[in-house]
Amino acid sequence: MEEMLKLVGEYGITLVLLLASLYVLYRFAFFSINEVKSNFEKRHEELSEDMDEIKRQLTLIEAFIKAREKK
């Protein structure tokens, strides 16, 4: 136990800085993941709405072509 205290006494500031840097890296990683997820969800919703609009327009074009072919 005494040896451990000596090691902490010797390497105390280094150990504290190492732990702090690991904590910051951990926080940054999860912050980045959450931001990417959030932005992806927003972008996905926008693209989904755009795709629905395109599908509606294609349905109208298809109906127009079918009506024209019947003439």
Phi and psi restraints in degrees (range 20) as a CNS / XPLOR table:
assign (resid 1 and name C) (resid 2 and name N)
       (resid 2 and name CA) (resid 2 and name C) 1.0 -64.7 20.0 2
assign (resid 2 and name N) (resid 2 and name CA)
       (resid 2 and name C) (resid 3 and name N) 1.0 -36.7 20.0 2
assign (resid 2 and name C) (resid 3 and name N)
       (resid 3 and name CA) (resid 3 and name C) 1.0 -62.8 20.0 2
assign (resid 3 and name N) (resid 3 and name CA)
       (resid 3 and name C) (resid 4 and name N) 1.0 -39.7 20.0 2
assign (resid 3 and name C) (resid 4 and name N)
       (resid 4 and name CA) (resid 4 and name C) 1.0 -64.1 20.0 2
assign (resid 4 and name N) (resid 4 and name CA)
       (resid 4 and name C) (resid 5 and name N) 1.0 -42.0 20.0 2
assign (resid 4 and name C) (resid 5 and name N)
       (resid 5 and name CA) (resid 5 and name C) 1.0 -65.3 20.0 2
assign (resid 5 and name N) (resid 5 and name CA)
       (resid 5 and name C) (resid 6 and name N) 1.0 -36.4 20.0 2
assign (resid 5 and name C) (resid 6 and name N)
       (resid 6 and name CA) (resid 6 and name C) 1.0 -65.0 20.0 2
assign (resid 6 and name N) (resid 6 and name CA)
       (resid 6 and name C) (resid 7 and name N) 1.0 -42.5 20.0 2
assign (resid 6 and name C) (resid 7 and name N)
       (resid 7 and name CA) (resid 7 and name C) 1.0 -63.0 20.0 2
assign (resid 7 and name N) (resid 7 and name CA)
       (resid 7 and name C) (resid 8 and name N) 1.0 -43.5 20.0 2
assign (resid 7 and name C) (resid 8 and name N)
       (resid 8 and name CA) (resid 8 and name C) 1.0 -65.5 20.0 2
assign (resid 8 and name N) (resid 8 and name CA)
       (resid 8 and name C) (resid 9 and name N) 1.0 -38.5 20.0 2
assign (resid 8 and name C) (resid 9 and name N)
       (resid 9 and name CA) (resid 9 and name C) 1.0 -63.6 20.0 2
assign (resid 9 and name N) (resid 9 and name CA)
       (resid 9 and name C) (resid 10 and name N) 1.0 -41.0 20.0 2
assign (resid 9 and name C) (resid 10 and name N)
       (resid 10 and name CA) (resid 10 and name C) 1.0 -71.2 20.0 2
assign (resid 10 and name N) (resid 10 and name CA)
       (resid 10 and name C) (resid 11 and name N) 1.0 -48.0 20.0 2
assign (resid 10 and name C) (resid 11 and name N)
       (resid 11 and name CA) (resid 11 and name C) 1.0 -105.4 20.0 2
assign (resid 11 and name N) (resid 11 and name CA)
       (resid 11 and name C) (resid 12 and name N) 1.0 21.5 20.0 2
assign (resid 11 and name C) (resid 12 and name N)
       (resid 12 and name CA) (resid 12 and name C) 1.0 -54.8 20.0 2
assign (resid 12 and name N) (resid 12 and name CA)
       (resid 12 and name C) (resid 13 and name N) 1.0 -55.2 20.0 2
assign (resid 12 and name C) (resid 13 and name N)
       (resid 13 and name CA) (resid 13 and name C) 1.0 -67.5 20.0 2
assign (resid 13 and name N) (resid 13 and name CA)
       (resid 13 and name C) (resid 14 and name N) 1.0 -35.6 20.0 2
assign (resid 13 and name C) (resid 14 and name N)
       (resid 14 and name CA) (resid 14 and name C) 1.0 -65.2 20.0 2
assign (resid 14 and name N) (resid 14 and name CA)
       (resid 14 and name C) (resid 15 and name N) 1.0 -44.2 20.0 2
assign (resid 14 and name C) (resid 15 and name N)
       (resid 15 and name CA) (resid 15 and name C) 1.0 -63.6 20.0 2
assign (resid 15 and name N) (resid 15 and name CA)
       (resid 15 and name C) (resid 16 and name N) 1.0 -43.5 20.0 2
assign (resid 15 and name C) (resid 16 and name N)
       (resid 16 and name CA) (resid 16 and name C) 1.0 -62.5 20.0 2
assign (resid 16 and name N) (resid 16 and name CA)
       (resid 16 and name C) (resid 17 and name N) 1.0 -44.3 20.0 2
assign (resid 16 and name C) (resid 17 and name N)
       (resid 17 and name CA) (resid 17 and name C) 1.0 -65.5 20.0 2
assign (resid 17 and name N) (resid 17 and name CA)
       (resid 17 and name C) (resid 18 and name N) 1.0 -38.8 20.0 2
assign (resid 17 and name C) (resid 18 and name N)
       (resid 18 and name CA) (resid 18 and name C) 1.0 -62.6 20.0 2
assign (resid 18 and name N) (resid 18 and name CA)
       (resid 18 and name C) (resid 19 and name N) 1.0 -47.8 20.0 2
assign (resid 18 and name C) (resid 19 and name N)
       (resid 19 and name CA) (resid 19 and name C) 1.0 -63.7 20.0 2
assign (resid 19 and name N) (resid 19 and name CA)
       (resid 19 and name C) (resid 20 and name N) 1.0 -40.3 20.0 2
assign (resid 19 and name C) (resid 20 and name N)
       (resid 20 and name CA) (resid 20 and name C) 1.0 -64.9 20.0 2
assign (resid 20 and name N) (resid 20 and name CA)
       (resid 20 and name C) (resid 21 and name N) 1.0 -41.0 20.0 2
assign (resid 20 and name C) (resid 21 and name N)
       (resid 21 and name CA) (resid 21 and name C) 1.0 -67.6 20.0 2
assign (resid 21 and name N) (resid 21 and name CA)
       (resid 21 and name C) (resid 22 and name N) 1.0 -36.8 20.0 2
assign (resid 21 and name C) (resid 22 and name N)
       (resid 22 and name CA) (resid 22 and name C) 1.0 -65.5 20.0 2
assign (resid 22 and name N) (resid 22 and name CA)
       (resid 22 and name C) (resid 23 and name N) 1.0 -39.2 20.0 2
assign (resid 22 and name C) (resid 23 and name N)
       (resid 23 and name CA) (resid 23 and name C) 1.0 -64.2 20.0 2
assign (resid 23 and name N) (resid 23 and name CA)
       (resid 23 and name C) (resid 24 and name N) 1.0 -43.7 20.0 2
assign (resid 23 and name C) (resid 24 and name N)
       (resid 24 and name CA) (resid 24 and name C) 1.0 -63.7 20.0 2
assign (resid 24 and name N) (resid 24 and name CA)
       (resid 24 and name C) (resid 25 and name N) 1.0 -41.7 20.0 2
assign (resid 24 and name C) (resid 25 and name N)
       (resid 25 and name CA) (resid 25 and name C) 1.0 -62.2 20.0 2
assign (resid 25 and name N) (resid 25 and name CA)
       (resid 25 and name C) (resid 26 and name N) 1.0 -42.3 20.0 2
assign (resid 25 and name C) (resid 26 and name N)
       (resid 26 and name CA) (resid 26 and name C) 1.0 -60.4 20.0 2
assign (resid 26 and name N) (resid 26 and name CA)
       (resid 26 and name C) (resid 27 and name N) 1.0 -48.5 20.0 2
assign (resid 26 and name C) (resid 27 and name N)
       (resid 27 and name CA) (resid 27 and name C) 1.0 -62.1 20.0 2
assign (resid 27 and name N) (resid 27 and name CA)
       (resid 27 and name C) (resid 28 and name N) 1.0 -43.1 20.0 2
assign (resid 27 and name C) (resid 28 and name N)
       (resid 28 and name CA) (resid 28 and name C) 1.0 -63.2 20.0 2
assign (resid 28 and name N) (resid 28 and name CA)
       (resid 28 and name C) (resid 29 and name N) 1.0 -42.7 20.0 2
assign (resid 28 and name C) (resid 29 and name N)
       (resid 29 and name CA) (resid 29 and name C) 1.0 -61.3 20.0 2
assign (resid 29 and name N) (resid 29 and name CA)
       (resid 29 and name C) (resid 30 and name N) 1.0 -48.3 20.0 2
assign (resid 29 and name C) (resid 30 and name N)
       (resid 30 and name CA) (resid 30 and name C) 1.0 -71.6 20.0 2
assign (resid 30 and name N) (resid 30 and name CA)
       (resid 30 and name C) (resid 31 and name N) 1.0 -32.4 20.0 2
assign (resid 30 and name C) (resid 31 and name N)
       (resid 31 and name CA) (resid 31 and name C) 1.0 -63.1 20.0 2
assign (resid 31 and name N) (resid 31 and name CA)
       (resid 31 and name C) (resid 32 and name N) 1.0 -44.5 20.0 2
assign (resid 31 and name C) (resid 32 and name N)
       (resid 32 and name CA) (resid 32 and name C) 1.0 -63.2 20.0 2
assign (resid 32 and name N) (resid 32 and name CA)
       (resid 32 and name C) (resid 33 and name N) 1.0 -43.9 20.0 2
assign (resid 32 and name C) (resid 33 and name N)
       (resid 33 and name CA) (resid 33 and name C) 1.0 -62.0 20.0 2
assign (resid 33 and name N) (resid 33 and name CA)
       (resid 33 and name C) (resid 34 and name N) 1.0 -43.9 20.0 2
assign (resid 33 and name C) (resid 34 and name N)
       (resid 34 and name CA) (resid 34 and name C) 1.0 -65.0 20.0 2
assign (resid 34 and name N) (resid 34 and name CA)
       (resid 34 and name C) (resid 35 and name N) 1.0 -40.0 20.0 2
assign (resid 34 and name C) (resid 35 and name N)
       (resid 35 and name CA) (resid 35 and name C) 1.0 -64.9 20.0 2
assign (resid 35 and name N) (resid 35 and name CA)
       (resid 35 and name C) (resid 36 and name N) 1.0 -44.1 20.0 2
assign (resid 35 and name C) (resid 36 and name N)
       (resid 36 and name CA) (resid 36 and name C) 1.0 -63.0 20.0 2
assign (resid 36 and name N) (resid 36 and name CA)
       (resid 36 and name C) (resid 37 and name N) 1.0 -43.1 20.0 2
assign (resid 36 and name C) (resid 37 and name N)
       (resid 37 and name CA) (resid 37 and name C) 1.0 -61.4 20.0 2
assign (resid 37 and name N) (resid 37 and name CA)
       (resid 37 and name C) (resid 38 and name N) 1.0 -45.9 20.0 2
assign (resid 37 and name C) (resid 38 and name N)
       (resid 38 and name CA) (resid 38 and name C) 1.0 -62.1 20.0 2
assign (resid 38 and name N) (resid 38 and name CA)
       (resid 38 and name C) (resid 39 and name N) 1.0 -47.4 20.0 2
assign (resid 38 and name C) (resid 39 and name N)
       (resid 39 and name CA) (resid 39 and name C) 1.0 -65.7 20.0 2
assign (resid 39 and name N) (resid 39 and name CA)
       (resid 39 and name C) (resid 40 and name N) 1.0 -37.5 20.0 2
assign (resid 39 and name C) (resid 40 and name N)
       (resid 40 and name CA) (resid 40 and name C) 1.0 -64.0 20.0 2
assign (resid 40 and name N) (resid 40 and name CA)
       (resid 40 and name C) (resid 41 and name N) 1.0 -42.7 20.0 2
assign (resid 40 and name C) (resid 41 and name N)
       (resid 41 and name CA) (resid 41 and name C) 1.0 -62.6 20.0 2
assign (resid 41 and name N) (resid 41 and name CA)
       (resid 41 and name C) (resid 42 and name N) 1.0 -42.9 20.0 2
assign (resid 41 and name C) (resid 42 and name N)
       (resid 42 and name CA) (resid 42 and name C) 1.0 -62.7 20.0 2
assign (resid 42 and name N) (resid 42 and name CA)
       (resid 42 and name C) (resid 43 and name N) 1.0 -46.5 20.0 2
assign (resid 42 and name C) (resid 43 and name N)
       (resid 43 and name CA) (resid 43 and name C) 1.0 -64.5 20.0 2
assign (resid 43 and name N) (resid 43 and name CA)
       (resid 43 and name C) (resid 44 and name N) 1.0 -39.0 20.0 2
assign (resid 43 and name C) (resid 44 and name N)
       (resid 44 and name CA) (resid 44 and name C) 1.0 -63.0 20.0 2
assign (resid 44 and name N) (resid 44 and name CA)
       (resid 44 and name C) (resid 45 and name N) 1.0 -41.8 20.0 2
assign (resid 44 and name C) (resid 45 and name N)
       (resid 45 and name CA) (resid 45 and name C) 1.0 -63.8 20.0 2
assign (resid 45 and name N) (resid 45 and name CA)
       (resid 45 and name C) (resid 46 and name N) 1.0 -42.7 20.0 2
assign (resid 45 and name C) (resid 46 and name N)
       (resid 46 and name CA) (resid 46 and name C) 1.0 -62.3 20.0 2
assign (resid 46 and name N) (resid 46 and name CA)
       (resid 46 and name C) (resid 47 and name N) 1.0 -45.6 20.0 2
assign (resid 46 and name C) (resid 47 and name N)
       (resid 47 and name CA) (resid 47 and name C) 1.0 -66.9 20.0 2
assign (resid 47 and name N) (resid 47 and name CA)
       (resid 47 and name C) (resid 48 and name N) 1.0 -33.9 20.0 2
assign (resid 47 and name C) (resid 48 and name N)
       (resid 48 and name CA) (resid 48 and name C) 1.0 -64.8 20.0 2
assign (resid 48 and name N) (resid 48 and name CA)
       (resid 48 and name C) (resid 49 and name N) 1.0 -42.4 20.0 2
assign (resid 48 and name C) (resid 49 and name N)
       (resid 49 and name CA) (resid 49 and name C) 1.0 -64.1 20.0 2
assign (resid 49 and name N) (resid 49 and name CA)
       (resid 49 and name C) (resid 50 and name N) 1.0 -41.5 20.0 2
assign (resid 49 and name C) (resid 50 and name N)
       (resid 50 and name CA) (resid 50 and name C) 1.0 -62.1 20.0 2
assign (resid 50 and name N) (resid 50 and name CA)
       (resid 50 and name C) (resid 51 and name N) 1.0 -41.2 20.0 2
assign (resid 50 and name C) (resid 51 and name N)
       (resid 51 and name CA) (resid 51 and name C) 1.0 -66.6 20.0 2
assign (resid 51 and name N) (resid 51 and name CA)
       (resid 51 and name C) (resid 52 and name N) 1.0 -37.4 20.0 2
assign (resid 51 and name C) (resid 52 and name N)
       (resid 52 and name CA) (resid 52 and name C) 1.0 -62.8 20.0 2
assign (resid 52 and name N) (resid 52 and name CA)
       (resid 52 and name C) (resid 53 and name N) 1.0 -40.1 20.0 2
assign (resid 52 and name C) (resid 53 and name N)
       (resid 53 and name CA) (resid 53 and name C) 1.0 -64.2 20.0 2
assign (resid 53 and name N) (resid 53 and name CA)
       (resid 53 and name C) (resid 54 and name N) 1.0 -41.6 20.0 2
assign (resid 53 and name C) (resid 54 and name N)
       (resid 54 and name CA) (resid 54 and name C) 1.0 -63.8 20.0 2
assign (resid 54 and name N) (resid 54 and name CA)
       (resid 54 and name C) (resid 55 and name N) 1.0 -40.6 20.0 2
assign (resid 54 and name C) (resid 55 and name N)
       (resid 55 and name CA) (resid 55 and name C) 1.0 -62.8 20.0 2
assign (resid 55 and name N) (resid 55 and name CA)
       (resid 55 and name C) (resid 56 and name N) 1.0 -40.6 20.0 2
assign (resid 55 and name C) (resid 56 and name N)
       (resid 56 and name CA) (resid 56 and name C) 1.0 -63.5 20.0 2
assign (resid 56 and name N) (resid 56 and name CA)
       (resid 56 and name C) (resid 57 and name N) 1.0 -42.4 20.0 2
assign (resid 56 and name C) (resid 57 and name N)
       (resid 57 and name CA) (resid 57 and name C) 1.0 -66.2 20.0 2
assign (resid 57 and name N) (resid 57 and name CA)
       (resid 57 and name C) (resid 58 and name N) 1.0 -39.7 20.0 2
assign (resid 57 and name C) (resid 58 and name N)
       (resid 58 and name CA) (resid 58 and name C) 1.0 -64.8 20.0 2
assign (resid 58 and name N) (resid 58 and name CA)
       (resid 58 and name C) (resid 59 and name N) 1.0 -35.9 20.0 2
assign (resid 58 and name C) (resid 59 and name N)
       (resid 59 and name CA) (resid 59 and name C) 1.0 -64.0 20.0 2
assign (resid 59 and name N) (resid 59 and name CA)
       (resid 59 and name C) (resid 60 and name N) 1.0 -41.2 20.0 2
assign (resid 59 and name C) (resid 60 and name N)
       (resid 60 and name CA) (resid 60 and name C) 1.0 -64.5 20.0 2
assign (resid 60 and name N) (resid 60 and name CA)
       (resid 60 and name C) (resid 61 and name N) 1.0 -42.0 20.0 2
assign (resid 60 and name C) (resid 61 and name N)
       (resid 61 and name CA) (resid 61 and name C) 1.0 -64.2 20.0 2
assign (resid 61 and name N) (resid 61 and name CA)
       (resid 61 and name C) (resid 62 and name N) 1.0 -42.1 20.0 2
assign (resid 61 and name C) (resid 62 and name N)
       (resid 62 and name CA) (resid 62 and name C) 1.0 -62.4 20.0 2
assign (resid 62 and name N) (resid 62 and name CA)
       (resid 62 and name C) (resid 63 and name N) 1.0 -43.2 20.0 2
assign (resid 62 and name C) (resid 63 and name N)
       (resid 63 and name CA) (resid 63 and name C) 1.0 -63.6 20.0 2
assign (resid 63 and name N) (resid 63 and name CA)
       (resid 63 and name C) (resid 64 and name N) 1.0 -39.6 20.0 2
assign (resid 63 and name C) (resid 64 and name N)
       (resid 64 and name CA) (resid 64 and name C) 1.0 -63.9 20.0 2
assign (resid 64 and name N) (resid 64 and name CA)
       (resid 64 and name C) (resid 65 and name N) 1.0 -43.2 20.0 2
assign (resid 64 and name C) (resid 65 and name N)
       (resid 65 and name CA) (resid 65 and name C) 1.0 -65.3 20.0 2
assign (resid 65 and name N) (resid 65 and name CA)
       (resid 65 and name C) (resid 66 and name N) 1.0 -42.1 20.0 2
assign (resid 65 and name C) (resid 66 and name N)
       (resid 66 and name CA) (resid 66 and name C) 1.0 -65.1 20.0 2
assign (resid 66 and name N) (resid 66 and name CA)
       (resid 66 and name C) (resid 67 and name N) 1.0 -39.8 20.0 2
assign (resid 66 and name C) (resid 67 and name N)
       (resid 67 and name CA) (resid 67 and name C) 1.0 -67.2 20.0 2
assign (resid 67 and name N) (resid 67 and name CA)
       (resid 67 and name C) (resid 68 and name N) 1.0 -35.4 20.0 2
assign (resid 67 and name C) (resid 68 and name N)
       (resid 68 and name CA) (resid 68 and name C) 1.0 -70.8 20.0 2
assign (resid 68 and name N) (resid 68 and name CA)
       (resid 68 and name C) (resid 69 and name N) 1.0 -35.7 20.0 2
assign (resid 68 and name C) (resid 69 and name N)
       (resid 69 and name CA) (resid 69 and name C) 1.0 -68.7 20.0 2
assign (resid 69 and name N) (resid 69 and name CA)
       (resid 69 and name C) (resid 70 and name N) 1.0 -29.3 20.0 2
assign (resid 69 and name C) (resid 70 and name N)
       (resid 70 and name CA) (resid 70 and name C) 1.0 -70.5 20.0 2
assign (resid 70 and name N) (resid 70 and name CA)
       (resid 70 and name C) (resid 71 and name N) 1.0 -24.3 20.0 2
